[in-house]
């Protein structure tokens, strides 16, 4: 009885595959956007981000005011569209699918949970598992980000993040081989520098130890 109840409580295999397919499609869509494979969507994201930053940062518009104007524009468009359809004797279109299903809400929450867990795993990998220069580079990058944040605001940082997300992956995909060669050279030089410093420290400690022993004798 209990095993049957447990099996009935599990989601069907088709539902699990459907969620995985949706997540895979969303991932592919995002990848196509920041790699400029879908130029229309990429351009739309860039234009919307730029317009938002210009309105709120340069022209100092309030976010609530802009959101209200957008809502008024949408309502006015729907009002005019509905009345034109009535004047033409047509039935206004119904939108029964304009709702957030429970499955969609659960999937969004699960995606947020995965992002948080991946962030925690990334911090652990950088701080405990990777070589020291990876930790040093990450700490230096975060320190530079804190300096940038002290002279900028959140909106500008988000806009810069979108710009970097729309340009750096394309550059990396185009010059991946050259960048990997350069990174390998930098990593090799960092290891040689670390070994040299380590040898000097060890030799210095041994020399001090020998000098101390001779003085005692």
C-alpha positions in Angstrom: 0.0 0.0 0.0 2.8 2.4 1.0 4.9 1.5 -2.1 1.9 2.2 -4.3 1.3 5.6 -2.6 5.0 6.4 -3.0 4.9 5.6 -6.7 1.7 7.6 -7.2 3.3 10.6 -5.5 6.3 10.6 -7.9 6.0 12.7 -11.0 5.6 10.8 -14.3 8.6 10.2 -16.4 7.1 12.2 -19.3 6.6 15.2 -17.0 10.2 15.0 -15.9 11.4 14.8 -19.5 9.2 17.7 -20.4 10.7 19.9 -17.7 14.2 18.9 -18.7 13.4 19.7 -22.3 12.0 23.1 -21.3 15.1 23.9 -19.3 17.3 22.8 -22.1 15.4 25.0 -24.6 15.7 27.9 -22.2 19.4 27.4 -21.9 19.8 27.2 -25.6 17.8 30.3 -26.1 19.9 32.3 -23.6 23.0 30.9 -25.3 21.8 31.9 -28.7 21.1 35.4 -27.4 24.5 36.2 -25.8 26.3 34.5 -28.7 24.3 36.6 -31.2 22.9 33.5 -33.0 19.5 35.1 -32.8 20.4 38.6 -33.8 16.9 40.0 -33.5 16.5 38.9 -29.9 20.1 39.9 -29.0 19.5 43.4 -30.5 16.2 43.6 -28.6 17.8 42.8 -25.3 20.6 45.3 -26.0 18.2 48.1 -27.0 15.9 47.6 -24.0 18.8 47.5 -21.6 20.3 50.7 -23.2 17.0 52.5 -23.2 16.3 51.6 -19.6 19.8 52.8 -18.5 19.5 56.0 -20.5 16.0 56.8 -19.1 16.8 56.0 -15.5 20.5 57.1 -15.3 21.0 59.9 -17.8 17.6 61.5 -17.8 17.0 60.7 -14.1 13.5 59.2 -14.6 12.0 57.4 -11.7 11.6 53.6 -12.1 8.0 53.8 -10.8 7.1 56.5 -13.2 8.6 54.6 -16.2 6.7 51.4 -15.1 3.5 53.4 -14.8 3.9 54.9 -18.3 4.6 51.5 -19.8 1.5 50.1 -18.0 -0.6 53.0 -19.3 0.7 52.4 -22.8 -0.2 48.7 -22.7 -3.7 49.4 -21.3 -4.4 52.1 -23.9 -3.2 49.9 -26.7 -5.5 47.0 -25.5 -8.4 49.4 -25.0 -8.1 50.8 -28.6 -7.6 47.3 -30.0 -10.7 45.9 -28.2 -12.9 48.8 -29.3 -11.8 48.6 -32.9 -12.7 44.9 -32.9 -16.1 45.7 -31.5 -16.7 48.5 -34.1 -15.8 46.0 -36.8 -18.3 43.5 -35.3 -15.6 41.0 -34.3 -15.2 39.3 -31.0 -12.3 40.4 -28.8 -9.6 37.8 -28.5 -9.5 36.0 -25.2 -6.3 35.3 -23.4 -7.0 32.2 -21.2 -3.3 31.2 -21.2 -2.2 34.4 -19.4 -1.5 32.8 -16.1 1.5 31.4 -14.2 0.9 27.7 -13.6 2.1 26.0 -10.5 4.6 23.9 -12.5 6.2 27.1 -13.9 6.5 28.7 -10.4 8.1 25.5 -9.1 10.5 25.4 -12.0 11.5 29.0 -11.5 12.1 28.3 -7.8 14.1 25.2 -8.6 16.2 27.2 -11.1 16.9 29.9 -8.4 17.8 27.1 -6.0 20.3 25.6 -8.5 21.9 29.0 -9.1 22.4 29.6 -5.4 23.8 26.1 -4.9 26.1 26.5 -7.9 27.3 29.8 -6.4 28.1 28.1 -3.1 30.0 25.3 -4.9 31.9 27.8 -7.0 33.1 29.7 -3.9 34.2 26.4 -2.3 36.0 25.3 -5.4 37.9 28.6 -5.7 38.8 28.9 -2.1 39.6 25.2 -1.3 40.2 23.1 -4.4 41.8 25.3 -7.0 45.5 26.5 -7.0 46.4 29.6 -5.1 46.6 31.9 -8.2 43.0 31.2 -9.0 42.0 32.3 -5.5 44.2 35.4 -5.8 42.8 36.3 -9.2 39.2 35.9 -8.0 39.9 37.9 -4.8 41.5 40.7 -7.0 38.6 40.7 -9.3 36.1 41.0 -6.5 38.2 43.8 -5.0 38.2 45.7 -8.3 34.4 45.1 -8.5 34.1 46.7 -5.0 36.1 49.7 -6.1 33.8 50.0 -9.2 30.7 49.7 -7.0 32.0 52.5 -4.7 31.9 55.0 -7.6 28.9 53.6 -9.5 25.3 52.4 -8.8 23.5 49.1 -9.2 21.8 50.0 -12.4 25.0 51.0 -14.1 26.7 47.8 -12.9 23.8 45.7 -14.2 24.0 47.5 -17.6 27.7 46.9 -17.8 27.1 43.3 -16.9 24.6 42.9 -19.8 27.1 44.6 -22.2 29.9 42.3 -21.1 27.6 39.3 -21.3 26.7 40.3 -24.9 30.3 40.9 -26.0 32.8 38.7 -24.0 31.3 35.3 -24.9 31.4 36.2 -28.6 35.0 37.3 -28.3 35.9 34.1 -26.4 34.2 31.9 -29.0 36.0 33.7 -31.8 39.5 33.7 -30.2 39.2 30.7 -27.9 42.4 29.0 -29.0 44.5 32.2 -28.7 43.0 33.0 -25.3 43.6 29.5 -24.0 47.3 29.6 -25.1 47.7 32.9 -23.4 46.1 31.7 -20.2 48.3 28.6 -20.2 51.4 30.8 -20.5 50.3 33.0 -17.6 49.5 29.9 -15.5 52.9 28.4 -16.3 54.6 31.6 -15.3 52.6 31.8 -12.1 53.6 28.3 -11.2 57.3 29.0 -11.9 57.2 32.1 -9.8 55.5 30.2 -7.0 58.1 27.5 -7.1 60.9 30.0 -7.1 59.5 31.9 -4.1 58.9 28.6 -2.3 62.5 27.4 -3.0 63.9 30.7 -1.7 61.8 30.5 1.4 62.9 27.0 2.1 66.6 27.7 1.4 66.3 30.8 3.7 64.9 28.8 6.5 67.5 26.1 6.1 70.3 28.7 6.1 68.9 30.4 9.2 68.7 27.0 10.9 72.4 26.2 10.0 73.6 29.6 11.2 71.7 29.1 14.5 73.2 25.7 15.0 76.8 27.0 14.4 76.3 29.8 16.8 75.1 27.4 19.5 78.2 25.2 19.0 
